[in-house]
Amino acid sequence: MKKYLAIFTLIYVSLIHPVHANHGNPVEPNTILVEINGLVCDFCARALEKVFGKHESVSNIHVNLDSKIVTITFKHNHLAMNDQTIKELINDAGYDVKEIHRHD
């Protein structure tokens, strides 16, 4: 199982890498990347997945503990959250937002 997780992580990181080469802007307009300080364990990831999973506008959330990046994908028919709301949700969960990357 760990082998598959490692392979998945490598594939995911290779897909995310072009995002950083594009000045931190996500490729998809309905996706936001959030760099977070304080993410250290699986419990952290599950806590943030739970916080954002409660919102009707969120279609998917992925927490990468290695890169400390949370990828939030919003449903196509919903508006993405504003930066202030994202920061408040993350701060209330006990973490600090380092930077938010959006598609221009």
N, C-alpha and C positions, 0 to 999 in steps of 0.2 A: 504494500500500500504506500509506503514512504517513497518507493521508487517512482510510482505514478504521480505522486504529489510533486516530487522534484522535477519530473518531466513537464508536468503542467505549469509549474512555476517558471521554468526556463522558457517555455513557449509564451507564457503571458508576459514575462519581462521583455522578451524580444519583440512582442507586439506593442508594448508600451514605450519602448526605447525611442521610436520615431517621434513620439509626443514631445519628449524633451529636446530633440533636435529641432523641433518647430517652436522654439522659444516658450516651451511649456504649455502650448495650446493643445487641447485635445482635438483629435481628428474629427470626432462626431460632434455635431452641434448640441445634441441632447445629453452630452457627457461632461462631467466636471471632475477634475482631479484635485484632491486636497492633500497637501503635505502636512503631516501632523507630528508634533513632538509628543513623546511619551508612550508610543505604541511599542509594547515589548512582548506581549504574550497572546495566546489564543483567546483568553478571556477578554482582552482589549478589543480584538477583532469582533467577537460575538456581541459585545456591548454596543459597538457602533452599528453593526448590522441590525441589531434590534431597534436602536433609536431611529435610524433612517427607514427601516422596513415598515414602520408604522405609518409612514406618509403615503397618501394615495398617489402622489405624483411620481414616486420613486418606483422604477421597474426593476432595478438591480443595484446591488452594492457589493463591492469587492474590496477587502482590506488586505494589502500586501505588507506584512510585517517587516520584510527585509528592506523594502524601499521606504517604508513609513508613509505610503500613499494609499488613500482611500479613493476608489473610483465609484462615482455615483452616476447612474444612468437614469434618466427621467423618461417617462412615457411620452410618446410623440404628441399626444393631444393635451399635454399638461405643460405649463410653464415651469422652468427650473426655479429652484429656490434662490433667493438673493443671498449675497455673501454674508450679510449680517445674520440671517436665519441659520445658515450653515455653521457659522462661528458660534452662535449661541447654543445650538444643539451639541456641538462637539465640546464646548467649554462646560456645559451642564453635565456631560458624561465624564468629565474629569481630564480632558486632554486639551492641548493648545494647538491652534492652527498656525502653521508656519507660512503657508501660502496657498492660494486658490488659483487654479488654472482653468480658464474657460476658452471656448472656441470664439474667435473674433468674427 
